[in-house]
Amino acid sequence: MQDTFVHKGKRKILTEYLREKIGISDRDVLAAMNAVPRHLFIESIFEDFAYEDRAFPILAHQTISHPSTVAEQTELLMLKPGEKVLEIGTGCGYQTAVLLAMKTLVYTVERQKDLFDYAKTKFRELNLSPKFQSFGDGFAGLPTFAPFDKIIVTCGASVLPTELLKQLKIGGVMVIPLGPTNEQVLFRFTKKSDSEIEKEEFGAYKFVPMLKNTNL
Ligand code: SAH
């Protein structure tokens, strides 16, 4: 599959929609959304709809998030070039590609082997280089590479993964949906000090659940 002028045109319209209707204002986030070819991360049968604000099934009964959700989570991270970002839930690799387009160093974890392999192939095909791609349970984070400037969780956690907060730098930010299956609230946690965490709330979302262990 190619990235044609038709795809680029549709992407531009989506980016305008994200700015005007969703309220994304960070220029770098909008540029990243305009740059990453979302249609190349999903199955070809969905190609014509890739630039609509829709989620699609990917492997292992998971879904690629809505572009608006990807843009909002990315904006909430307040990324700066060169920051170390831990992503939990690689999925098809689209959000990873958006984080890389923000010029960050990405460490990403996925618990489904099929998706881990799928994303690995995608990254190679599209010449994308996350710092580290891990097959494992994101509840444990990546202690070897900690601490991180930012953490993004792309699946809904029923309990706050405290291990992830431990792996955040002081001043670091974690964006995570919390709540039961299919009805989470998006939160941003800012680690003010080892004992003080600021918590902000950003409305209701539907994510696939964050599950423990691998491949169950
Ligand atoms: N960012 C992804 C979204 C995929 S959906 C994309 O752009 O495609 C969320 C992903 O989180 C799924 O792939 C799911 O398998 C994964 N996931 C769920 N629980 C997890 C865990 N404990 N550790 C790592 N990944 C997890």
Residues whose N, C-alpha, C, O or C-beta is under 5 A from the ligand:
A	BS01	SAH	Q62 T63 I64 S65 I88 G89 T90 G91 C92 G93 Y94 Q95 V109 E110 R111 Q112 L115 G136 D137 G138 F139 T154 C155 V208 P209 M210 L211 K212 N213
